[in-house]
Amino acid sequence: MNPIYFINNLGVGFDTAISREVNQSLIKAWLNKLSLGRLVYVYFLFKNVFTYKTATIDLSINRKKHIY
């Protein structure tokens, strides 16, 4: 039997930047104490939506290079 490999979910770019900021944030710990921890994602979404700078991704699939 041949194994089948797949990726279920992969975050790259904007969502990763928000997740990183949330995880490093002291605001999240404070809001968690108030049972409002999910609001921190909304806060960082609006904080980053106008300032996020895109990045280039070089991806190789079957020895073909794709640049996004």
C-alpha atoms as one frame of an Amber mdcrd trajectory, in Angstrom:
protein
   0.000   0.000   0.000   1.343   3.432  -0.930   1.144   6.065   1.782  -0.757
   9.222   0.964   0.558  12.503   2.367  -1.498  15.610   2.767  -1.616  18.894
   4.628  -4.833  19.570   6.461  -4.240  23.225   7.291  -1.357  25.566   6.773
  -1.245  29.189   7.791   1.222  31.449   6.031   1.364  35.213   6.003  -1.365
  37.364   7.475  -2.987  34.748   9.726   0.411  33.631  10.983   1.402  37.212
  11.807  -1.767  37.663  13.844  -1.308  34.331  15.641   2.271  35.219  16.534
   1.273  38.590  17.977  -1.620  37.062  19.921   0.611  34.375  21.436   3.206
  36.967  22.512   0.610  39.383  23.839   0.038  40.225  27.483  -3.432  41.409
  26.496  -4.525  37.811  25.818  -3.658  36.664  29.339  -5.558  39.620  30.798
  -8.625  39.017  28.608  -8.533  35.276  29.379  -9.007  36.116  33.058 -12.208
  37.923  32.058 -13.286  35.028  29.772 -12.852  37.350  26.780  -9.648  35.854
  25.343 -11.095  35.479  21.851 -11.448  39.246  21.494  -7.689  39.592  21.277
  -7.817  38.073  17.771 -10.235  40.786  16.658  -7.983  43.444  18.189  -4.896
  42.199  16.337  -6.885  41.718  13.132  -7.762  45.411  13.064  -4.285  46.379
  14.240  -2.669  44.553  11.299  -5.202  44.876   8.504  -3.793  48.201   7.254
  -0.126  47.745   8.181   0.654  44.159   7.125   3.406  43.920   4.532   3.171
  40.955   2.186   6.032  38.524   1.709   7.162  36.463  -1.267   6.990  32.689
  -0.977   9.143  30.399  -3.124   7.521  26.979  -3.382   8.857  23.903  -5.181
   6.395  21.209  -6.231   7.562  18.266  -8.333  10.811  20.117  -9.043   8.925
  23.110 -10.438   9.470  26.423  -8.704   6.483  28.667  -8.031   6.794  32.197
  -6.665   3.814  33.760  -4.925
